[in-house]
Amino acid sequence: MNTAPPAALLASFPDADSLLAAARRARQEGYECIDGHSPFPVDGLAEALGFDERRVVLLAGAGFVGGFSLALLAQWWMNAVDYPLNVGGRPLAAWVAFAYPAFELACLAGAVVGIAAMLLLNHLPRPGHPLLDVEPFRRASQDRFFLSIATVDPRYRPRRTEAFLRDLGARQVLEVPP
Amino acid sequence: MSTGAEIFQPITVQVADIALARRVRRRWWLALALSGAATVAFVATVVWLLATGVGIWGINIPVNWGLAIVNSIWWAGLATAGTLISALLLLVPGQQWRSALNRFAEAMTVLAVAMAGVFPILHLGRPEAVHWMLPLPSTLGVWPQFRSPLTWDVASLLAYLLVSLAFWYVGMIPDLATLRDRAGGARRRRAYNRLALGWRGSALHWARWRQAYRAAALMAVLAATLHSGGAMLFAAGPSAAWHTTGLPPYLLASGVFSGLAVVLLLTLSLRAAFGLGAVITGRHLDIMGRLLLVAGLAFLYGAATLAFGAWYSGDPRQAQFLVERAVGAHAVTTWAAMALMFVPLQALWWRRARRAPAVLAAVALAVVPGVWLDRYVLVLGGLQRDYLPSRWGEYAPTAAEWALFGGTLGAFAFLFLLFVRFLPLVAMFEIREATA
Protein backbone atom coordinates (compact mmCIF):
# COMPACT_ATOMS: atom_id res chain seq x y z
CA MET A 1 0.00 0.00 0.00
CA ASN A 2 1.22 3.43 -0.91
CA THR A 3 1.44 5.54 2.23
CA ALA A 4 3.43 8.47 0.83
CA PRO A 5 1.48 11.73 0.90
CA PRO A 6 0.04 12.85 -2.46
CA ALA A 7 1.83 15.46 -4.59
CA ALA A 8 -1.26 17.58 -4.91
CA LEU A 9 -5.02 17.69 -4.55
CA LEU A 10 -6.97 18.06 -7.76
CA ALA A 11 -10.51 19.46 -7.73
CA SER A 12 -12.71 19.31 -10.79
CA PHE A 13 -15.23 21.93 -11.86
CA PRO A 14 -17.87 21.78 -14.57
CA ASP A 15 -17.22 25.15 -16.19
CA ALA A 16 -14.74 27.98 -16.57
CA ASP A 17 -16.61 30.44 -14.34
CA SER A 18 -16.65 28.16 -11.30
CA LEU A 19 -12.94 27.40 -11.81
CA LEU A 20 -12.18 31.10 -11.97
CA ALA A 21 -14.21 31.79 -8.82
CA ALA A 22 -12.54 28.90 -7.00
CA ALA A 23 -9.07 30.09 -8.02
CA ARG A 24 -9.82 33.57 -6.66
CA ARG A 25 -11.11 32.16 -3.37
CA ALA A 26 -8.07 29.91 -2.98
CA ARG A 27 -5.75 32.88 -3.50
CA GLN A 28 -7.70 34.92 -0.93
CA GLU A 29 -7.40 32.03 1.47
CA GLY A 30 -3.62 32.33 1.18
CA TYR A 31 -2.77 29.29 -0.93
CA GLU A 32 0.24 29.87 -3.13
CA CYS A 33 1.15 26.62 -4.91
CA ILE A 34 -2.01 26.45 -6.98
CA ASP A 35 -2.64 26.00 -10.67
CA GLY A 36 -5.67 25.81 -12.91
CA HIS A 37 -6.10 23.42 -15.83
CA SER A 38 -8.56 24.09 -18.59
CA PRO A 39 -9.31 22.87 -22.12
CA PHE A 40 -8.92 26.41 -23.47
CA PRO A 41 -7.29 29.64 -22.24
CA VAL A 42 -9.67 31.05 -19.60
CA ASP A 43 -9.56 34.84 -19.53
CA GLY A 44 -8.25 36.15 -16.22
CA LEU A 45 -7.46 32.75 -14.70
CA ALA A 46 -3.69 33.13 -14.86
CA GLU A 47 -3.96 36.66 -13.46
CA ALA A 48 -6.16 35.35 -10.64
CA LEU A 49 -3.36 32.92 -9.83
CA GLY A 50 -0.83 35.72 -9.63
CA PHE A 51 0.51 35.63 -13.20
CA ASP A 52 1.95 38.99 -14.08
CA GLU A 53 4.75 38.76 -16.61
CA ARG A 54 5.50 39.89 -20.10
CA ARG A 55 8.78 38.05 -20.45
CA VAL A 56 7.68 36.05 -23.49
CA VAL A 57 6.58 39.18 -25.35
CA LEU A 58 9.68 41.11 -24.37
CA LEU A 59 11.96 38.25 -25.38
CA ALA A 60 10.17 37.87 -28.72
CA GLY A 61 10.66 41.60 -29.28
CA ALA A 62 14.29 41.30 -28.29
CA GLY A 63 14.63 38.37 -30.70
CA PHE A 64 13.23 40.54 -33.49
CA VAL A 65 15.52 43.49 -32.78
CA GLY A 66 18.53 41.25 -32.12
CA GLY A 67 17.89 39.21 -35.26
CA PHE A 68 17.61 42.36 -37.34
CA SER A 69 20.81 43.92 -35.99
CA LEU A 70 22.78 40.70 -36.16
CA ALA A 71 21.68 40.04 -39.74
CA LEU A 72 22.58 43.60 -40.81
CA LEU A 73 25.97 43.34 -39.16
CA ALA A 74 26.69 39.91 -40.63
CA GLN A 75 25.78 41.02 -44.16
CA TRP A 76 27.89 44.15 -43.86
CA TRP A 77 30.86 42.10 -42.65
CA MET A 78 30.48 39.47 -45.37
CA ASN A 79 29.92 41.82 -48.30
CA ALA A 80 31.89 44.92 -47.32
CA VAL A 81 34.75 43.61 -45.18
CA ASP A 82 35.55 39.96 -45.73
CA TYR A 83 34.63 39.63 -49.41
CA PRO A 84 34.27 43.06 -51.01
CA LEU A 85 33.08 42.64 -54.58
CA ASN A 86 33.13 45.69 -56.85
CA VAL A 87 29.94 45.62 -58.92
CA GLY A 88 30.09 48.66 -61.19
CA GLY A 89 31.38 50.83 -58.34
CA ARG A 90 28.22 50.49 -56.29
CA PRO A 91 28.63 51.00 -52.54
CA LEU A 92 29.74 47.91 -50.66
CA ALA A 93 27.71 48.72 -47.54
CA ALA A 94 24.27 48.61 -49.19
CA TRP A 95 22.08 49.03 -46.12
CA VAL A 96 18.81 49.24 -48.03
CA ALA A 97 19.53 45.94 -49.78
CA PHE A 98 20.72 44.39 -46.53
CA ALA A 99 17.51 45.45 -44.78
CA TYR A 100 15.39 42.98 -46.71
CA PRO A 101 17.04 39.70 -45.60
CA ALA A 102 17.57 41.28 -42.17
CA PHE A 103 13.83 41.86 -41.83
CA GLU A 104 13.08 38.28 -42.83
CA LEU A 105 15.55 36.90 -40.32
CA ALA A 106 14.22 39.27 -37.67
CA CYS A 107 10.72 37.81 -38.12
CA LEU A 108 12.15 34.31 -37.85
CA ALA A 109 14.22 35.16 -34.77
CA GLY A 110 11.27 36.89 -33.08
CA ALA A 111 8.98 33.90 -33.58
CA VAL A 112 11.58 31.31 -32.60
CA VAL A 113 12.79 33.20 -29.51
CA GLY A 114 9.20 33.85 -28.35
CA ILE A 115 8.26 30.19 -28.70
CA ALA A 116 11.49 28.97 -27.10
CA ALA A 117 10.97 31.36 -24.17
CA MET A 118 7.41 30.09 -23.74
CA LEU A 119 8.60 26.47 -23.64
CA LEU A 120 11.50 27.18 -21.28
CA LEU A 121 9.45 29.24 -18.82
CA ASN A 122 6.69 26.61 -18.90
CA HIS A 123 9.23 23.82 -18.31
CA LEU A 124 7.97 22.07 -21.42
CA PRO A 125 8.37 19.52 -22.90
CA ARG A 126 7.55 17.43 -19.87
CA PRO A 127 5.82 14.27 -21.13
CA GLY A 128 6.11 12.46 -17.77
CA HIS A 129 4.29 14.87 -15.44
CA PRO A 130 2.46 12.98 -12.63
CA LEU A 131 -0.83 14.76 -13.45
CA LEU A 132 -0.94 12.93 -16.78
CA ASP A 133 -1.27 9.63 -14.91
CA VAL A 134 -4.48 10.69 -13.20
CA GLU A 135 -7.26 9.08 -15.20
CA PRO A 136 -9.97 11.77 -14.79
CA PHE A 137 -7.43 14.48 -15.66
CA ARG A 138 -7.77 13.39 -19.28
CA ARG A 139 -10.90 15.51 -19.35
CA ALA A 140 -8.79 18.62 -18.70
CA SER A 141 -8.00 18.82 -22.40
CA GLN A 142 -11.62 18.23 -23.39
CA ASP A 143 -14.44 19.54 -21.26
CA ARG A 144 -13.49 19.73 -17.58
CA PHE A 145 -11.79 22.37 -15.44
CA PHE A 146 -9.37 21.56 -12.63
CA LEU A 147 -7.78 23.40 -9.73
CA SER A 148 -4.73 21.83 -8.15
CA ILE A 149 -3.19 22.66 -4.76
CA ALA A 150 0.27 21.19 -4.22
CA THR A 151 0.89 19.55 -0.85
CA VAL A 152 4.09 21.58 -0.49
CA ASP A 153 1.91 24.65 -0.07
CA PRO A 154 2.49 26.08 3.42
CA ARG A 155 -1.28 26.38 3.97
CA TYR A 156 -1.94 22.78 2.99
CA ARG A 157 -3.57 20.56 5.65
CA PRO A 158 -4.74 17.13 4.46
CA ARG A 159 -8.34 17.22 5.67
CA ARG A 160 -8.92 20.94 5.74
CA THR A 161 -7.74 21.62 2.22
CA GLU A 162 -9.92 18.87 0.83
CA ALA A 163 -12.92 20.21 2.71
CA PHE A 164 -12.11 23.70 1.45
CA LEU A 165 -12.06 22.47 -2.14
CA ARG A 166 -15.39 20.72 -1.71
CA ASP A 167 -16.76 23.88 -0.18
CA LEU A 168 -15.76 25.76 -3.36
CA GLY A 169 -18.15 23.57 -5.31
CA ALA A 170 -15.75 20.96 -6.63
CA ARG A 171 -17.51 18.00 -8.20
CA GLN A 172 -14.70 15.68 -7.33
CA VAL A 173 -11.47 15.94 -5.31
CA LEU A 174 -8.63 13.63 -6.32
CA GLU A 175 -5.16 12.94 -5.02
CA VAL A 176 -2.28 13.26 -7.47
CA PRO A 177 0.25 10.46 -6.78
CA PRO A 178 3.73 11.68 -5.87
CA MET B 1 -26.61 26.47 -16.59
CA SER B 2 -25.10 24.00 -19.00
CA THR B 3 -21.87 22.30 -18.06
CA GLY B 4 -18.65 21.92 -20.00
CA ALA B 5 -19.46 18.36 -20.97
CA GLU B 6 -22.61 19.37 -22.86
CA ILE B 7 -21.08 22.32 -24.72
CA PHE B 8 -17.60 21.11 -25.51
CA GLN B 9 -17.97 17.40 -26.00
CA PRO B 10 -19.59 17.44 -29.49
CA ILE B 11 -16.82 19.45 -31.17
CA THR B 12 -14.11 17.50 -29.35
CA VAL B 13 -15.55 14.13 -30.31
CA GLN B 14 -16.21 15.10 -33.90
CA VAL B 15 -12.79 16.56 -34.65
CA ALA B 16 -10.68 14.20 -32.52
CA ASP B 17 -12.35 11.11 -33.91
CA ILE B 18 -11.30 12.01 -37.43
CA ALA B 19 -7.69 11.52 -36.36
CA LEU B 20 -8.34 8.69 -33.93
CA ALA B 21 -10.82 6.57 -35.85
CA ARG B 22 -9.63 2.99 -36.04
CA ARG B 23 -11.15 2.32 -39.42
CA VAL B 24 -10.02 4.46 -42.26
CA ARG B 25 -12.39 5.05 -45.09
CA ARG B 26 -11.72 3.60 -48.50
CA ARG B 27 -11.92 7.01 -50.13
CA TRP B 28 -8.97 8.18 -48.07
CA TRP B 29 -6.88 5.19 -49.08
CA LEU B 30 -7.81 5.73 -52.71
CA ALA B 31 -6.82 9.40 -52.58
CA LEU B 32 -3.64 8.52 -50.72
CA ALA B 33 -2.72 5.89 -53.31
CA LEU B 34 -3.32 8.28 -56.21
CA SER B 35 -1.36 11.14 -54.69
CA GLY B 36 1.29 8.67 -53.53
CA ALA B 37 1.74 7.51 -57.12
CA ALA B 38 2.11 11.12 -58.24
CA THR B 39 4.66 11.66 -55.47
CA VAL B 40 6.65 8.67 -56.66
CA ALA B 41 6.54 10.04 -60.21
CA PHE B 42 7.72 13.38 -58.81
CA VAL B 43 10.70 11.80 -57.04
CA ALA B 44 11.56 9.79 -60.17
CA THR B 45 11.50 12.96 -62.29
CA VAL B 46 13.69 14.76 -59.77
CA VAL B 47 16.20 11.91 -59.92
CA TRP B 48 16.10 12.05 -63.72
CA LEU B 49 16.60 15.82 -63.59
CA LEU B 50 19.51 15.63 -61.16
CA ALA B 51 21.16 12.88 -63.20
CA THR B 52 20.72 14.63 -66.56
CA GLY B 53 20.53 18.35 -65.81
CA VAL B 54 18.04 21.09 -66.69
CA GLY B 55 18.53 20.21 -70.37
CA ILE B 56 15.48 17.97 -70.06
CA TRP B 57 13.44 21.15 -69.67
CA GLY B 58 12.41 23.36 -72.56
CA ILE B 59 14.33 26.36 -71.23
CA ASN B 60 17.17 27.98 -73.11
CA ILE B 61 18.38 31.48 -73.92
CA PRO B 62 16.51 33.85 -74.00
CA VAL B 63 13.73 31.97 -72.14
CA ASN B 64 15.76 30.66 -69.22
CA TRP B 65 12.88 30.66 -66.74
CA GLY B 66 10.11 28.23 -67.54
CA LEU B 67 7.42 26.25 -65.83
CA ALA B 68 9.57 25.76 -62.73
CA ILE B 69 9.53 29.47 -61.88
CA VAL B 70 5.84 29.76 -62.83
CA ASN B 71 5.08 26.96 -60.39
CA SER B 72 7.31 28.35 -57.69
CA ILE B 73 5.64 31.77 -57.57
CA TRP B 74 2.21 30.16 -57.94
CA TRP B 75 2.79 27.92 -54.89
CA ALA B 76 4.32 30.79 -52.88
CA GLY B 77 1.27 32.90 -53.68
CA LEU B 78 -1.13 30.21 -52.47
CA ALA B 79 0.70 30.11 -49.17
CA THR B 80 0.05 33.76 -48.30
CA ALA B 81 -3.69 33.23 -47.99
CA GLY B 82 -3.26 30.66 -45.23
CA THR B 83 -1.20 33.11 -43.21
CA LEU B 84 -3.72 35.84 -43.86
CA ILE B 85 -6.61 33.78 -42.55
CA SER B 86 -4.85 32.36 -39.54
CA ALA B 87 -2.31 34.90 -38.36
CA LEU B 88 -3.74 38.24 -39.46
CA LEU B 89 -7.24 37.43 -38.27
CA LEU B 90 -5.88 36.20 -34.92
CA LEU B 91 -4.63 39.73 -34.33
CA VAL B 92 -7.95 41.31 -35.33
CA PRO B 93 -10.30 41.25 -32.34
CA GLY B 94 -13.70 39.62 -32.72
CA GLN B 95 -12.75 37.29 -35.55
CA GLN B 96 -13.89 34.02 -34.04
CA TRP B 97 -14.99 32.47 -37.30
CA ARG B 98 -11.37 31.90 -38.24
CA SER B 99 -11.16 29.09 -35.65
CA ALA B 100 -12.95 26.63 -37.89
CA LEU B 101 -10.59 27.20 -40.80
CA ASN B 102 -7.20 28.32 -39.53
CA ARG B 103 -5.61 24.94 -38.81
CA PHE B 104 -5.93 23.43 -42.27
CA ALA B 105 -5.29 26.80 -43.90
CA GLU B 106 -1.96 26.84 -42.03
CA ALA B 107 -1.22 23.28 -43.10
CA MET B 108 -1.88 24.38 -46.68
CA THR B 109 0.52 27.31 -46.19
CA VAL B 110 3.35 25.17 -44.83
CA LEU B 111 3.02 22.61 -47.60
CA ALA B 112 2.66 25.24 -50.33
CA VAL B 113 5.79 27.10 -49.22
CA ALA B 114 7.66 23.81 -49.19
CA MET B 115 6.52 23.12 -52.76
CA ALA B 116 7.47 26.66 -53.79
CA GLY B 117 10.94 26.10 -52.38
CA VAL B 118 11.54 22.88 -54.32
CA PHE B 119 11.59 24.52 -57.76
CA PRO B 120 14.33 27.13 -57.35
CA ILE B 121 16.61 24.40 -55.97
CA LEU B 122 15.87 22.10 -58.92
CA HIS B 123 16.42 25.07 -61.20
CA LEU B 124 20.00 25.55 -60.07
CA GLY B 125 22.44 24.37 -62.67
CA ARG B 126 24.30 22.69 -59.84
CA PRO B 127 21.72 21.69 -57.21
CA GLU B 128 24.43 19.89 -55.23
CA ALA B 129 25.83 23.34 -54.40
CA VAL B 130 22.55 24.62 -52.97
CA HIS B 131 24.21 25.40 -49.64
CA TRP B 132 26.26 28.09 -51.40
CA MET B 133 23.17 30.27 -51.22
CA LEU B 134 23.43 30.23 -47.44
CA PRO B 135 26.09 32.21 -45.61
CA LEU B 136 28.09 29.19 -44.51
CA PRO B 137 31.79 29.69 -43.82
CA SER B 138 33.88 27.58 -46.16
CA THR B 139 37.46 27.26 -47.36
CA LEU B 140 36.27 28.89 -50.58
CA GLY B 141 36.16 32.20 -48.75
CA VAL B 142 33.16 33.33 -50.83
CA TRP B 143 30.04 34.81 -49.22
CA PRO B 144 26.58 35.22 -50.80
CA GLN B 145 26.10 38.63 -52.40
CA PHE B 146 23.35 40.30 -50.37
CA ARG B 147 23.02 43.22 -52.74
CA SER B 148 21.35 40.76 -55.11
CA PRO B 149 17.64 39.92 -54.78
CA LEU B 150 18.57 36.27 -55.39
CA THR B 151 19.67 36.08 -51.76
CA TRP B 152 16.50 37.94 -50.72
CA ASP B 153 14.43 35.18 -52.26
CA VAL B 154 16.38 32.55 -50.31
CA ALA B 155 15.99 34.46 -47.05
CA SER B 156 12.29 35.16 -47.51
CA LEU B 157 11.29 31.62 -48.55
CA LEU B 158 13.30 30.04 -45.77
CA ALA B 159 12.09 32.45 -43.08
CA TYR B 160 8.51 32.16 -44.27
CA LEU B 161 8.62 28.36 -44.25
CA LEU B 162 10.09 28.16 -40.76
CA VAL B 163 7.85 30.84 -39.25
CA SER B 164 4.68 29.31 -40.66
CA LEU B 165 5.78 25.85 -39.55
CA ALA B 166 6.45 27.07 -36.01
CA PHE B 167 3.17 29.00 -35.89
CA TRP B 168 1.23 25.98 -37.12
CA TYR B 169 2.84 23.61 -34.62
CA VAL B 170 2.57 25.87 -31.57
CA GLY B 171 -1.10 26.44 -32.32
CA MET B 172 -1.62 22.69 -32.52
CA ILE B 173 -0.03 21.73 -29.16
CA PRO B 174 -3.23 21.99 -27.04
CA ASP B 175 -5.21 20.00 -29.60
CA LEU B 176 -2.53 17.32 -29.72
CA ALA B 177 -3.04 17.00 -25.97
CA THR B 178 -6.74 16.42 -26.61
CA LEU B 179 -5.87 13.67 -29.07
CA ARG B 180 -3.54 12.16 -26.47
CA ASP B 181 -6.30 12.13 -23.88
CA ARG B 182 -8.81 10.53 -26.22
CA ALA B 183 -6.43 8.05 -27.84
CA GLY B 184 -7.26 4.44 -27.14
CA GLY B 185 -3.97 2.56 -27.23
CA ALA B 186 -0.95 3.22 -25.03
CA ARG B 187 1.34 3.64 -28.02
CA ARG B 188 -0.82 6.26 -29.66
CA ARG B 189 -1.21 8.01 -26.34
CA ARG B 190 2.54 8.12 -25.91
CA ALA B 191 3.11 9.36 -29.45
CA TYR B 192 0.57 12.19 -29.15
CA ASN B 193 1.91 13.02 -25.69
CA ARG B 194 5.38 13.49 -27.15
CA LEU B 195 3.99 15.68 -29.93
CA ALA B 196 2.00 17.69 -27.38
CA LEU B 197 5.16 18.10 -25.28
CA GLY B 198 3.25 16.85 -22.25
CA TRP B 199 0.81 19.78 -22.41
CA ARG B 200 -1.51 19.81 -19.39
CA GLY B 201 -3.52 22.97 -19.92
CA SER B 202 -2.03 24.81 -16.96
CA ALA B 203 -3.30 28.37 -16.55
CA LEU B 204 0.22 29.79 -16.43
CA HIS B 205 1.19 27.76 -19.49
CA TRP B 206 -1.83 29.04 -21.37
CA ALA B 207 -0.95 32.64 -20.48
CA ARG B 208 2.61 32.36 -21.77
CA TRP B 209 1.45 30.27 -24.71
CA ARG B 210 -0.98 32.99 -25.76
CA GLN B 211 1.77 35.60 -25.67
CA ALA B 212 4.11 33.44 -27.75
CA TYR B 213 1.36 32.50 -30.20
CA ARG B 214 0.41 36.11 -30.80
CA ALA B 215 4.04 37.11 -31.25
CA ALA B 216 4.51 34.29 -33.76
CA ALA B 217 1.33 35.38 -35.57
CA LEU B 218 2.68 38.89 -35.93
CA MET B 219 5.95 37.55 -37.33
CA ALA B 220 4.04 35.26 -39.71
CA VAL B 221 2.05 38.20 -41.09
CA LEU B 222 5.22 40.17 -41.65
CA ALA B 223 6.86 37.21 -43.34
CA ALA B 224 3.85 36.81 -45.61
CA THR B 225 3.85 40.43 -46.68
CA LEU B 226 7.50 40.12 -47.46
CA HIS B 227 7.42 36.78 -49.24
CA SER B 228 7.74 39.06 -52.24
CA GLY B 229 11.50 38.57 -52.22
CA GLY B 230 10.83 36.56 -55.35
CA ALA B 231 8.88 39.46 -56.83
CA MET B 232 11.82 41.79 -56.18
CA LEU B 233 13.96 39.31 -58.01
CA PHE B 234 11.72 39.81 -61.05
CA ALA B 235 11.44 43.56 -60.65
CA ALA B 236 15.17 44.12 -60.28
CA GLY B 237 15.90 42.29 -63.54
CA PRO B 238 16.32 44.00 -66.91
CA SER B 239 13.09 42.66 -68.43
CA ALA B 240 10.74 45.50 -69.33
CA ALA B 241 7.69 43.44 -68.44
CA TRP B 242 8.78 43.03 -64.83
CA HIS B 243 10.69 46.21 -64.21
CA THR B 244 8.17 47.84 -61.94
CA THR B 245 7.86 48.41 -58.20
CA GLY B 246 4.25 47.30 -58.55
CA LEU B 247 5.27 43.70 -58.96
CA PRO B 248 5.56 42.64 -55.29
CA PRO B 249 2.03 43.82 -54.40
CA TYR B 250 0.79 42.40 -57.71
CA LEU B 251 2.11 38.94 -56.82
CA LEU B 252 0.87 39.26 -53.23
CA ALA B 253 -2.66 40.26 -54.28
CA SER B 254 -2.97 37.48 -56.84
CA GLY B 255 -1.38 35.07 -54.38
CA VAL B 256 -3.92 35.83 -51.67
CA PHE B 257 -6.67 35.56 -54.29
CA SER B 258 -5.63 32.11 -55.50
CA GLY B 259 -4.77 30.94 -51.97
CA LEU B 260 -8.23 31.87 -50.70
CA ALA B 261 -9.67 29.83 -53.55
CA VAL B 262 -7.59 26.84 -52.46
CA VAL B 263 -8.62 27.27 -48.81
CA LEU B 264 -12.21 27.43 -49.99
CA LEU B 265 -11.80 24.19 -51.95
CA LEU B 266 -10.20 22.48 -48.94
CA THR B 267 -12.98 23.82 -46.70
CA LEU B 268 -15.69 22.46 -48.96
CA SER B 269 -13.98 19.07 -49.35
CA LEU B 270 -13.34 18.57 -45.63
CA ARG B 271 -16.82 19.79 -44.75
CA ALA B 272 -18.39 17.29 -47.11
CA ALA B 273 -16.03 14.42 -46.31
CA PHE B 274 -16.38 14.60 -42.53
CA GLY B 275 -19.84 16.11 -42.14
CA LEU B 276 -18.43 19.21 -40.48
CA GLY B 277 -21.47 21.32 -41.29
CA ALA B 278 -21.91 22.23 -37.62
CA VAL B 279 -18.33 23.51 -37.33
CA ILE B 280 -17.94 25.08 -40.77
CA THR B 281 -21.33 26.72 -41.16
CA GLY B 282 -23.00 28.59 -43.99
CA ARG B 283 -21.74 31.77 -42.36
CA HIS B 284 -18.15 30.60 -42.82
CA LEU B 285 -18.81 29.91 -46.49
CA ASP B 286 -20.47 33.31 -46.85
CA ILE B 287 -17.47 35.11 -45.37
CA MET B 288 -15.03 33.07 -47.42
CA GLY B 289 -17.01 33.97 -50.53
CA ARG B 290 -16.86 37.65 -49.65
CA LEU B 291 -13.12 37.46 -48.96
CA LEU B 292 -12.56 35.77 -52.31
CA LEU B 293 -14.58 38.45 -54.08
CA VAL B 294 -12.67 41.25 -52.33
CA ALA B 295 -9.30 39.63 -53.05
CA GLY B 296 -10.27 39.14 -56.69
CA LEU B 297 -11.33 42.76 -57.09
CA ALA B 298 -8.15 43.92 -55.35
CA PHE B 299 -6.12 41.88 -57.79
CA LEU B 300 -8.13 43.20 -60.74
CA TYR B 301 -7.34 46.71 -59.53
CA GLY B 302 -3.67 45.78 -59.19
CA ALA B 303 -3.55 44.33 -62.70
CA ALA B 304 -5.23 47.45 -64.08
CA THR B 305 -2.76 49.68 -62.22
CA LEU B 306 0.17 47.77 -63.62
CA ALA B 307 -1.23 48.04 -67.14
CA PHE B 308 -1.88 51.75 -66.69
CA GLY B 309 1.64 52.24 -65.35
CA ALA B 310 3.12 50.44 -68.33
CA TRP B 311 1.21 52.69 -70.73
CA TYR B 312 1.66 55.93 -68.78
CA SER B 313 5.42 55.38 -68.37
CA GLY B 314 5.79 56.21 -72.05
CA ASP B 315 8.34 53.41 -72.32
CA PRO B 316 7.67 51.69 -75.65
CA ARG B 317 9.08 48.38 -74.32
CA GLN B 318 6.59 48.27 -71.47
CA ALA B 319 3.75 49.20 -73.77
CA GLN B 320 4.91 46.51 -76.17
CA PHE B 321 4.59 43.92 -73.41
CA LEU B 322 0.98 45.03 -72.86
CA VAL B 323 0.20 44.63 -76.54
CA GLU B 324 1.98 41.27 -76.58
CA ARG B 325 -0.20 40.10 -73.74
CA ALA B 326 -3.41 41.19 -75.39
CA VAL B 327 -2.90 40.12 -78.99
CA GLY B 328 0.49 38.37 -79.16
CA ALA B 329 1.62 34.78 -78.83
CA HIS B 330 0.03 34.41 -75.41
CA ALA B 331 -3.23 36.18 -76.20
CA VAL B 332 -5.32 33.03 -75.74
CA THR B 333 -3.65 32.24 -72.41
CA THR B 334 -4.03 35.83 -71.23
CA TRP B 335 -7.72 36.04 -71.99
CA ALA B 336 -8.34 32.54 -70.65
CA ALA B 337 -6.68 33.62 -67.39
CA MET B 338 -8.78 36.80 -67.23
CA ALA B 339 -11.98 34.89 -67.95
CA LEU B 340 -11.25 32.15 -65.39
CA MET B 341 -10.23 34.59 -62.69
CA PHE B 342 -12.83 37.29 -63.01
CA VAL B 343 -15.97 36.06 -64.78
CA PRO B 344 -17.25 33.28 -62.47
CA LEU B 345 -16.12 35.42 -59.53
CA GLN B 346 -18.94 37.88 -60.17
CA ALA B 347 -21.45 35.28 -58.96
CA LEU B 348 -20.21 35.94 -55.44
CA TRP B 349 -21.96 39.31 -55.37
CA TRP B 350 -25.09 37.31 -54.47
CA ARG B 351 -25.53 35.88 -51.00
CA ARG B 352 -27.30 32.80 -52.29
CA ALA B 353 -24.29 31.96 -54.45
CA ARG B 354 -21.93 32.47 -51.52
CA ARG B 355 -23.92 29.97 -49.48
CA ALA B 356 -24.11 27.33 -52.21
CA PRO B 357 -21.16 24.93 -51.95
CA ALA B 358 -21.42 23.95 -55.62
CA VAL B 359 -21.20 27.55 -56.83
CA LEU B 360 -18.30 28.33 -54.50
CA ALA B 361 -16.44 25.23 -55.65
CA ALA B 362 -16.98 26.15 -59.31
CA VAL B 363 -15.67 29.68 -58.76
CA ALA B 364 -12.63 28.46 -56.82
CA LEU B 365 -11.91 25.78 -59.41
CA ALA B 366 -11.81 28.51 -62.07
CA VAL B 367 -9.68 30.95 -60.05
CA VAL B 368 -6.85 28.55 -59.18
CA PRO B 369 -5.85 27.61 -62.77
CA GLY B 370 -6.65 31.18 -63.85
CA VAL B 371 -3.97 32.58 -61.56
CA TRP B 372 -1.56 29.89 -62.70
CA LEU B 373 -2.09 30.96 -66.33
CA ASP B 374 -1.57 34.58 -65.32
CA ARG B 375 1.78 33.64 -63.77
CA TYR B 376 2.64 31.75 -66.96
CA VAL B 377 2.05 34.81 -69.13
CA LEU B 378 3.94 37.03 -66.70
CA VAL B 379 7.05 34.84 -66.63
CA LEU B 380 7.13 33.77 -70.25
CA GLY B 381 5.95 37.05 -71.74
CA GLY B 382 8.72 38.83 -69.91
CA LEU B 383 11.43 36.67 -71.41
CA GLN B 384 10.34 35.87 -74.95
CA ARG B 385 10.36 39.45 -76.16
CA ASP B 386 13.59 41.24 -75.35
CA TYR B 387 14.64 44.76 -76.37
CA LEU B 388 16.26 43.42 -79.53
CA PRO B 389 14.08 41.45 -81.94
CA SER B 390 17.16 39.38 -82.81
CA ARG B 391 17.06 38.06 -79.24
CA TRP B 392 13.43 37.00 -79.34
CA GLY B 393 12.80 33.33 -78.68
CA GLU B 394 10.09 30.80 -78.04
CA TYR B 395 9.51 28.27 -75.30
CA ALA B 396 7.44 25.13 -74.88
CA PRO B 397 7.37 23.14 -71.63
CA THR B 398 8.53 19.53 -71.88
CA ALA B 399 7.04 16.41 -70.33
CA ALA B 400 9.60 16.57 -67.52
CA GLU B 401 8.39 20.05 -66.54
CA TRP B 402 4.75 19.00 -66.53
CA ALA B 403 5.66 15.89 -64.53
CA LEU B 404 7.35 18.04 -61.90
CA PHE B 405 4.33 20.33 -61.68
CA GLY B 406 1.94 17.39 -61.40
CA GLY B 407 4.34 15.82 -58.94
CA THR B 408 4.22 18.77 -56.56
CA LEU B 409 0.42 18.73 -56.76
CA GLY B 410 0.56 15.03 -55.85
CA ALA B 411 3.06 15.52 -53.04
CA PHE B 412 0.96 18.37 -51.64
CA ALA B 413 -2.16 16.19 -51.68
CA PHE B 414 -0.27 13.23 -50.18
CA LEU B 415 1.05 15.24 -47.24
CA PHE B 416 -2.26 17.02 -46.73
CA LEU B 417 -4.07 13.67 -46.58
CA LEU B 418 -1.65 12.49 -43.91
CA PHE B 419 -2.29 15.71 -41.97
CA VAL B 420 -6.04 15.17 -42.18
CA ARG B 421 -5.69 11.60 -40.97
CA PHE B 422 -3.31 12.03 -38.04
CA LEU B 423 -3.47 15.62 -36.79
CA PRO B 424 -6.30 17.77 -35.42
CA LEU B 425 -7.64 19.53 -38.50
CA VAL B 426 -9.77 22.06 -36.63
CA ALA B 427 -8.59 24.18 -33.68
CA MET B 428 -10.82 22.51 -31.07
CA PHE B 429 -9.72 24.64 -28.14
CA GLU B 430 -10.44 27.85 -30.02
CA ILE B 431 -13.95 26.70 -30.78
CA ARG B 432 -14.42 25.77 -27.11
CA GLU B 433 -13.20 29.23 -26.15
CA ALA B 434 -15.59 30.85 -28.61
CA THR B 435 -18.61 28.87 -27.40
CA ALA B 436 -17.85 29.20 -23.68
Interface residues (C-beta under 8 A of the other chain):
Chain A: P14 D15 A16 A23 D35 G36 H37 S38 P39 F40 P41 V42 L45 A46 E47 L49 F51 E53 R54 R55 V56 V57 A60 G61 F64 A74 Q75 M78 N79 D82 Y83 L85 V87 R90 A94 A97 F98 Y100 P101 F103 E104 L105 C107 L108 G110 A111 V112 G114 I115 A117 M118 L119 L121 N122 L124 P125 R126 P127 G128 H129 L131 L132 F137 R138 R139 A140 S141 Q142 D143 R144 F145
Chain B: M1 T3 G4 A5 I7 F8 Q9 T12 P135 G141 V142 W143 P144 Q145 F146 R147 S148 P149 T151 W152 A155 S156 L158 A159 Y160 L162 V163 A166 F167 V170 P174 A177 T178 R180 D181 R182 R190 N193 R194 L197 G198 W199 R200 G201 S202 A203 L204 H205 W206 A207 R208 W209 R210 Q211 A212 A215 A216 L218 M219 A220 L222 A223 L226 G229 M232 F429 E430 R432 E433 A436
